[in-house]
């Protein structure tokens, strides 16, 4: 099965109400996420290192498809002043935004390279890695920005050392 590294839209930043654990000056754990939107193209899969968020619609499709390696937790969403100003004339846009949840994935270990059995992983660099089955579900949703970075038919395919049978 092929696996893909996804680079979704960065539509915001980690908000001030987030609860984070740091180690050596880096975020080690996100105990609670407040995703602060600064702009948004409408994508249902977003990132801000080290977090990934998905719309509740995408979450439900992942669960319905019995995809593995992913779990979810609730978040809050806030908006920067710039975002509020940008959509001041179109408040309907903000009011109709989908709800989002944080995507939590299995961490890929060295031992997984030849035996990848899950549909979702985080690499050691916290890149989002998905199976072809997961990619099929994700691609049915609104993912504009990520597709702009695609080449030919795939987003970015792993090198041979990460391919499985």
C-alpha positions, 0 to 999 in steps of 0.5 A, a space after each residue: 500500500 502507498 502512503 502519503 505525506 500531507 502538507 495542509 493549509 496553515 490557517 492560523 496559530 496556536 491560540 493563547 488559551 491552549 495548554 501546552 507542555 514544553 521540553 527543551 524549548 519545543 512543544 512536546 504535548 498539546 493538552 488542549 488546543 485553541 486554534 486561532 484562525 488568521 485566514 482560511 481558504 475553506 479547507 477541512 484539514 488544517 495544521 499549525 505545528 505540531 497540531 492538525 485539525 479536521 472538520 467534524 464532517 471529515 472526522 465522521 467519515 474517517 470513523 465511518 470508514 473504520 480507518 485506523 491510527 487516528 483519534 480526536 479531541 475537542 478544541 476551541 476556535 478563536 479568531 485573530 483581529 485580522 481575521 475578524 477585519 477580513 470577514 467583517 463585511 461577510 459575517 455569514 462566512 464565519 458563522 457558517 464555518 464547520 466545527 473542528 477537532 484535533 487529529 491525534 495519530 499514532 507515532 511512526 517508529 523505526 519498527 513500523 517502516 516494514 509493517 505499516 498497519 495503520 491509516 494515520 501516522 505522525 512522523 518523528 518530524 510531526 508530518 502527517 502520513 496517511 494510507 491510500 485508504 485515508 487519502 481516498 476519504 480525505 480527497 472527498 472533502 474540501 482541501 484546496 490549499 493542500 492540493 495546490 502543493 500536489 505534483 501529478 497524481 499524489 500529494 507527496 509519496 514516501 521514498 521506497 524505504 517507507 513503502 509497504 507491500 
